[in-house]
């Protein structure tokens, strides 16, 4: 059985989103506006990549 998934830009590159962003998206879509759900990805933090907010491609 083949799985299906959404691939956003590769890990460690600008625009990549994590599972925390997925939950942030769901919460924002249902009227609970939060900046970020859960912990930030340490590798992305080290590279100073933005991890805040919902996945805009899924809200449009």
FILO-32089 format. One record per residue (C-alpha): x, y, z. Coordinates in steps of 0.1 Angstrom, whole numbers, padded with zeros to 4 digits, always signed. Example, Ala and Ser with C-alpha at 12.3 -4.5 7.8 and 13.67 -1.06 7.14 Angstrom:
// FILO-32089
+0123-0045+0078
+0137-0011+0071
END
This chain:
// FILO-32089
+0000+0000+0000
+0014+0034-0010
+0011+0062+0015
+0002+0098+0006
+0018+0128+0021
+0024+0165+0015
+0060+0175+0009
+0069+0211+0017
+0104+0223+0010
+0131+0200+0023
+0141+0200+0059
+0165+0227+0068
+0155+0250+0039
+0134+0281+0039
+0097+0273+0039
+0099+0239+0054
+0072+0232+0079
+0070+0206+0107
+0043+0186+0124
+0039+0215+0149
+0029+0237+0120
+0003+0212+0109
-0013+0213+0143
-0010+0251+0143
-0028+0251+0110
-0057+0230+0123
-0061+0251+0154
-0060+0283+0135
-0086+0270+0110
-0109+0262+0138
-0108+0296+0155
-0079+0291+0180
-0052+0315+0167
-0019+0305+0181
+0017+0313+0169
+0031+0277+0171
+0021+0244+0186
+0047+0224+0204
+0085+0227+0205
+0105+0243+0177
+0129+0221+0156
+0163+0227+0170
+0182+0223+0137
+0159+0249+0120
+0163+0272+0150
+0201+0269+0147
+0199+0280+0111
+0175+0309+0120
+0147+0296+0098
+0112+0308+0106
+0090+0281+0121
+0060+0301+0133
+0025+0301+0120
+0002+0280+0100
+0009+0263+0067
-0006+0290+0044
-0009+0266+0014
-0034+0246+0034
-0055+0275+0045
-0062+0289+0010
END
